[in-house]
């Protein structure tokens, strides 16, 4: 393999199904967040085109444009909020798991699923 080339997983996009999340392959994006942001973006585009039509002097497009843009903004903020909460919950879960794998008595790093410390035999949390 030459310099600059990655392995087969070097340029993989983030997974949305949760598979591979335990292996540390990157962020898991909730599907609901992706859908909310995508639909919100499409509505934002639609609202801006309504606004463009209203700017050209065609009557009756300003209020629908404002409503569609407001709905799009709310959907995009909700999608961001869902993603942010999922990211925080995942990082807290990883911190708890990392803390659980460290022995309180000797500080040894233990394997996942271990009940006792492999170095001193003390029970893990």
C-alpha positions as CSV (number, residue, x, y, z in Angstrom):
1,X,0.0,0.0,0.0
2,X,1.4,3.4,-1.0
3,X,1.5,6.5,1.2
4,X,-1.7,8.4,1.2
5,X,-3.9,5.3,0.6
6,X,-6.1,4.1,3.4
7,X,-7.4,0.7,4.0
8,X,-10.8,-0.5,2.9
9,X,-12.5,1.5,5.7
10,X,-10.5,4.7,5.2
11,X,-13.3,6.7,3.6
12,X,-16.4,5.2,5.0
13,X,-19.3,7.5,5.7
14,X,-20.9,7.6,9.2
15,X,-23.2,4.6,9.9
16,X,-26.9,5.3,10.6
17,X,-28.0,1.9,11.7
18,X,-25.8,1.6,14.8
19,X,-23.7,-1.2,13.4
20,X,-20.0,-0.7,14.0
21,X,-20.6,2.0,16.7
22,X,-18.9,-0.1,19.3
23,X,-15.8,-0.5,17.2
24,X,-15.2,3.3,17.3
25,X,-15.7,3.8,13.5
26,X,-17.3,7.2,13.9
27,X,-20.5,8.9,14.8
28,X,-23.8,7.2,14.6
29,X,-26.4,9.6,13.1
30,X,-30.0,8.9,14.1
31,X,-32.2,8.4,11.0
32,X,-34.9,10.7,12.4
33,X,-32.3,13.5,12.5
34,X,-31.3,12.9,8.9
35,X,-35.0,12.9,7.8
36,X,-35.9,16.0,9.7
37,X,-32.9,18.0,8.4
38,X,-33.4,16.7,4.8
39,X,-37.0,17.5,4.6
40,X,-36.4,20.8,6.4
41,X,-33.8,21.7,3.8
42,X,-36.1,20.9,0.9
43,X,-38.9,23.0,2.5
44,X,-36.4,25.9,3.0
45,X,-35.5,25.7,-0.7
46,X,-39.2,25.7,-1.6
47,X,-39.9,28.7,0.8
48,X,-37.0,30.7,-0.7
49,X,-38.3,30.1,-4.2
50,X,-41.7,31.3,-3.0
51,X,-40.0,34.3,-1.7
52,X,-38.2,34.9,-5.0
53,X,-41.6,34.7,-6.8
54,X,-43.0,37.2,-4.3
55,X,-40.0,39.5,-4.9
56,X,-40.8,39.5,-8.6
57,X,-44.1,41.1,-7.9
58,X,-46.5,38.1,-8.0
59,X,-49.0,38.7,-5.3
60,X,-50.0,36.1,-2.7
61,X,-46.6,34.4,-2.2
62,X,-45.2,36.3,0.8
63,X,-47.3,34.7,3.6
64,X,-46.9,31.1,2.3
65,X,-43.2,31.8,1.8
66,X,-42.8,32.9,5.4
67,X,-44.8,30.0,6.7
68,X,-42.8,27.4,4.8
69,X,-39.5,29.0,5.8
70,X,-40.6,29.0,9.5
71,X,-41.6,25.3,9.3
72,X,-38.3,24.4,7.6
73,X,-36.3,26.2,10.2
74,X,-38.2,24.4,13.0
75,X,-37.7,21.0,11.4
76,X,-34.0,21.7,10.9
77,X,-33.6,22.8,14.5
78,X,-35.4,19.7,15.7
79,X,-33.2,17.5,13.6
80,X,-30.1,19.1,15.0
81,X,-31.5,18.7,18.6
82,X,-32.2,15.0,18.0
83,X,-28.6,14.5,16.7
84,X,-27.1,16.5,19.6
85,X,-29.0,14.5,22.2
86,X,-28.0,11.2,20.6
87,X,-24.4,12.3,20.5
88,X,-24.4,13.3,24.2
89,X,-26.1,10.1,25.2
90,X,-23.6,8.0,23.3
91,X,-20.6,9.9,24.8
92,X,-22.0,9.4,28.3
93,X,-22.5,5.7,27.7
94,X,-18.9,5.4,26.4
95,X,-17.6,7.2,29.4
96,X,-19.5,4.9,31.8
97,X,-18.2,1.9,29.9
98,X,-14.7,3.2,30.0
99,X,-14.9,3.9,33.7
100,X,-16.3,0.4,34.3
101,X,-13.4,-1.2,32.5
102,X,-10.8,0.5,34.7
103,X,-10.2,-1.3,38.0
104,X,-10.8,0.9,41.1
105,X,-8.0,-0.8,43.0
106,X,-5.1,-1.3,40.7
107,X,-6.1,0.9,37.7
108,X,-5.8,-1.9,35.2
109,X,-7.6,-1.8,31.9
110,X,-9.8,-4.8,31.5
111,X,-11.6,-6.4,28.6
112,X,-15.2,-5.7,27.7
113,X,-17.6,-7.9,29.6
114,X,-15.1,-8.7,32.4
115,X,-16.6,-9.1,35.8
116,X,-13.3,-9.3,37.7
117,X,-10.1,-7.4,37.2
118,X,-7.6,-9.6,35.3
119,X,-4.7,-8.1,37.2
120,X,-5.8,-8.1,40.8
121,X,-9.0,-10.1,40.8
122,X,-11.1,-7.3,42.3
123,X,-14.8,-7.1,41.2
124,X,-15.5,-4.4,38.6
125,X,-18.5,-2.0,38.9
